[in-house]
Amino acid sequence: MLYFRKNIDISSTSPENLQKLMDFKQRMKDKTLWWEYNDEHDFKDTFKQHLQEFLNSTWLKENMAEVTEERKTLSQEKVNVSFTSQELTMFYKWANSEDSRYMVVRDRSGVGVIMGPKTGYHFKRGKEEAEWKDFMKRLLDLGYIQIKRVDKENNPIYEITKKGYDFANTLNY
């Protein structure tokens, strides 16, 4: 990705160097993303957006291919998805917390899941962890959450979608 600032002072630049820059831009146009920006704030926002799009379209796509394939299989089977009252309570609390962070922490005693600042769950590995993963997968399949990114340990970080917030608003907890 190449970025060029607009509106720069070119008075001290030779015509030959300007031509070299224009030629370089033209050559790179078909080989990579290049973009012009106005100022450092514009650059920050534009670069952030492009980086996220790149990660979503390439790196994240490759790392999450297995999850995507599982989601396709489930949607093709037209599975009737249901939740326990405990799962619905957890989702409601998550959707209605001030901070919708989602984080997984693994240690020797098990797995901790943090959903917002005041909602946390801890369980031992094994059946409880498998049930938790199944819960998150059902939320994904329904479009109530989406994968925002993956952490350093390749755990997905989720965020609630508009459809998910709309669903949470229908719950009475």
C-alpha positions as CSV (number, residue, x, y, z in Angstrom):
1,M,0.0,0.0,0.0
2,L,1.3,3.4,-1.0
3,Y,0.0,6.7,0.2
4,F,0.8,10.2,-1.2
5,R,0.0,13.4,0.5
6,K,-2.0,15.9,-1.6
7,N,-1.3,19.7,-1.5
8,I,2.4,19.6,-0.8
9,D,4.8,22.4,-1.7
10,I,6.5,21.4,-4.9
11,S,8.2,24.7,-5.6
12,S,11.7,23.4,-4.8
13,T,11.2,20.1,-6.7
14,S,12.7,19.8,-10.2
15,P,10.4,19.0,-13.1
16,E,12.4,15.8,-13.7
17,N,11.7,14.5,-10.1
18,L,8.0,15.4,-10.4
19,Q,7.8,13.4,-13.7
20,K,9.6,10.5,-12.0
21,L,7.0,10.6,-9.2
22,M,4.1,10.7,-11.6
23,D,5.6,7.8,-13.6
24,F,6.1,5.8,-10.4
25,K,2.5,6.4,-9.3
26,Q,1.3,5.3,-12.8
27,R,3.4,2.1,-12.6
28,M,2.2,1.2,-9.1
29,K,-1.5,1.9,-9.9
30,D,-2.0,-1.6,-11.3
31,K,0.4,-3.4,-8.9
32,T,-0.7,-2.2,-5.4
33,L,-3.2,0.0,-3.6
34,W,-2.2,3.6,-3.7
35,W,-4.1,6.5,-2.3
36,E,-3.8,10.2,-1.9
37,Y,-4.7,11.9,1.5
38,N,-5.1,15.4,2.7
39,D,-3.5,15.5,6.1
40,E,-2.3,13.2,8.9
41,H,-5.9,12.7,10.3
42,D,-7.1,11.7,6.8
43,F,-4.1,9.4,6.4
44,K,-4.7,7.7,9.8
45,D,-8.4,7.1,9.0
46,T,-7.8,5.9,5.5
47,F,-4.9,3.7,6.4
48,K,-6.8,2.1,9.2
49,Q,-9.7,1.4,6.9
50,H,-7.5,-0.1,4.2
51,L,-5.6,-2.2,6.6
52,Q,-8.8,-3.6,8.1
53,E,-10.1,-4.4,4.6
54,F,-6.8,-6.1,3.7
55,L,-6.8,-8.2,6.9
56,N,-10.5,-9.1,6.4
57,S,-10.0,-10.0,2.7
58,T,-6.8,-11.9,3.0
59,W,-5.2,-12.8,6.3
60,L,-8.3,-13.2,8.3
61,K,-10.1,-14.9,5.5
62,E,-7.3,-17.6,5.3
63,N,-7.2,-18.1,9.0
64,M,-11.0,-18.3,9.4
65,A,-11.6,-20.5,6.3
66,E,-12.5,-23.4,8.6
67,V,-15.0,-21.4,10.6
68,T,-16.6,-20.1,7.4
69,E,-16.9,-23.6,5.9
70,E,-18.6,-24.8,9.1
71,R,-21.1,-21.9,8.9
72,K,-21.9,-22.7,5.3
73,T,-22.6,-26.3,6.2
74,L,-24.9,-25.3,9.0
75,S,-26.8,-22.9,6.9
76,Q,-27.2,-25.4,4.2
77,E,-28.7,-27.9,6.6
78,K,-31.2,-25.3,7.8
79,V,-30.7,-26.2,11.4
80,N,-33.3,-24.9,13.9
81,V,-31.1,-23.0,16.4
82,S,-32.2,-22.7,20.0
83,F,-30.7,-21.2,23.1
84,T,-31.0,-22.1,26.8
85,S,-32.3,-19.4,29.2
86,Q,-28.7,-19.2,30.6
87,E,-27.3,-18.5,27.1
88,L,-30.0,-15.9,26.4
89,T,-29.2,-14.2,29.7
90,M,-25.5,-14.1,28.9
91,F,-26.1,-12.6,25.4
92,Y,-28.6,-10.1,26.9
93,K,-26.0,-8.9,29.4
94,W,-23.3,-8.7,26.8
95,A,-25.5,-6.7,24.4
96,N,-26.6,-4.3,27.2
97,S,-23.2,-3.7,28.8
98,E,-21.5,-0.3,28.5
99,D,-18.5,-1.9,26.8
100,S,-19.1,-4.7,24.4
101,R,-15.6,-6.1,24.6
102,Y,-15.1,-9.8,24.2
103,M,-12.0,-11.6,25.4
104,V,-10.9,-15.2,26.1
105,V,-8.2,-15.9,28.7
106,R,-6.8,-19.4,29.1
107,D,-4.9,-20.5,32.1
108,R,-4.3,-23.8,34.0
109,S,-7.6,-23.7,35.8
110,G,-9.6,-23.4,32.6
111,V,-11.0,-20.7,30.3
112,G,-12.2,-17.3,31.2
113,V,-14.5,-15.3,28.9
114,I,-15.1,-11.6,29.4
115,M,-18.1,-10.1,27.7
116,G,-18.1,-6.4,28.7
117,P,-16.7,-4.9,31.8
118,K,-18.9,-6.7,34.4
119,T,-19.9,-9.9,32.7
120,G,-17.4,-12.8,32.9
121,Y,-17.6,-16.5,32.9
122,H,-15.1,-19.1,33.9
123,F,-15.2,-22.8,33.1
124,K,-12.9,-25.8,33.0
125,R,-11.7,-27.1,29.7
126,G,-13.6,-29.9,28.1
127,K,-17.3,-30.2,27.9
128,E,-18.0,-26.6,29.2
129,E,-15.5,-25.2,26.6
130,A,-17.1,-27.2,23.8
131,E,-20.6,-25.9,24.9
132,W,-19.3,-22.3,24.9
133,K,-17.8,-22.7,21.4
134,D,-21.1,-24.2,20.2
135,F,-23.0,-21.2,21.7
136,M,-20.8,-18.7,19.9
137,K,-21.1,-20.7,16.7
138,R,-24.9,-20.6,16.9
139,L,-24.7,-16.8,17.4
140,L,-22.5,-16.5,14.3
141,D,-24.7,-18.7,12.2
142,L,-27.7,-16.5,13.0
143,G,-25.8,-13.3,12.3
144,Y,-26.1,-12.0,15.8
145,I,-22.3,-11.7,16.1
146,Q,-19.4,-11.5,13.7
147,I,-15.7,-12.0,13.9
148,K,-14.0,-8.7,14.3
149,R,-10.4,-10.1,14.3
150,V,-8.3,-12.8,15.8
151,D,-5.9,-12.3,18.7
152,K,-2.3,-13.4,19.0
153,E,-3.3,-16.9,20.0
154,N,-5.6,-17.2,17.0
155,N,-8.8,-16.9,19.2
156,P,-11.6,-15.1,17.4
157,I,-12.7,-11.7,18.8
158,Y,-16.4,-11.2,18.3
159,E,-18.6,-8.2,18.1
160,I,-22.4,-8.0,18.2
161,T,-24.1,-7.1,14.9
162,K,-27.1,-4.8,14.5
163,K,-29.2,-8.0,14.1
164,G,-27.8,-9.2,17.4
165,Y,-28.6,-6.0,19.2
166,D,-32.1,-6.1,17.7
167,F,-32.5,-9.7,19.0
168,A,-31.2,-8.8,22.4
169,N,-33.8,-6.0,22.6
170,T,-36.5,-8.6,22.3
171,L,-35.3,-10.5,25.4
172,N,-36.9,-9.7,28.8
173,Y,-34.1,-10.1,31.4
